[in-house]
Amino acid sequence: MKKNILYILLGIFLLASCQQENEIPLGKGYLSVEGIELQSQMVTEVVSRAVDETLIVELWKGDTKIRVLSAQEMQDKIKLEVADDYYLKVYSENYGSESDWDNETKGEPVYYKEETFVVEDGKTTSLKMQVPMITFAVSLDLSEIKGDWLNDYSFVVTSDTRRVSLRDKEIAYFPYSEGAFFSYQLKIRNTDFEEKEQSGEWGKNEDETLNMNTLYTISYNWETQSLAIK
């Protein structure tokens, strides 16, 4: 009787051991956000092991959003399950607002970036991101105009269906898309009601590339009496 009980207990032990051998434990690894860097032609801001409060950092796994990471949370290593389909989605709070800009709106820099990463068992994955401005910008520089020609002037920038008026040194921001371009027109008139008019465009010709994350400055060259793009 005792032997039968012993055999039964031994069988249960062996069965449990086999089940444990067949179960593969789910590994863990770590994510370390070492820095997120905002860059554009106008602004360069470097944030080490944290992010600016105006940035939103989302942690995703495949098609599933896990959570929004806080600046405090990113100060330390983040424990995650082992997987190869993670990514961070980083964007400014105004992301998506560019679709609402009208002719009376100058716009503003909009930032967005996705970065994939892999978490391996028992290892730390370090991640450093550069988040670009996904809009482009146009400004006006009339510093070379002399005399009383600035008494009365108008400057309009057009991209897609949006037309924005600018004064000297002002900046307008536009959504970027593949194949986008912009045109511009300057009209000036002095106190004797003499008028000058200049116009141009950028991004239509093959040798002209319109890029996001870029500021295009339209300046008036007094010597050539023409507009140029810097």
ZICORRA-V351221 format. One line per field, one symbol per residue. psi: psi as a letter, one per 30 degrees, with the letter a starting at -180 (. if undefined). Layout:
# ZICORRA-V351221
psi: ???
This chain:
# ZICORRA-V351221
psi: eeeeeeeeeeeeeeeeeeeeefjjkjlkakkjjfkkkkklfekjkkjkgllkffkkjkkljbgkkelkkleeefflkjkllklghllkjkllfgkfffffkaffkfalkkkkkkkllkklkglkjkkkkjjlkglllklkjgffklbgfgeklkkkkkkbgkjkkklkflkkkkkklkglllllkkklkafggkkkkklalkfelegjkkklgkkjkjlkjeefhlklk.
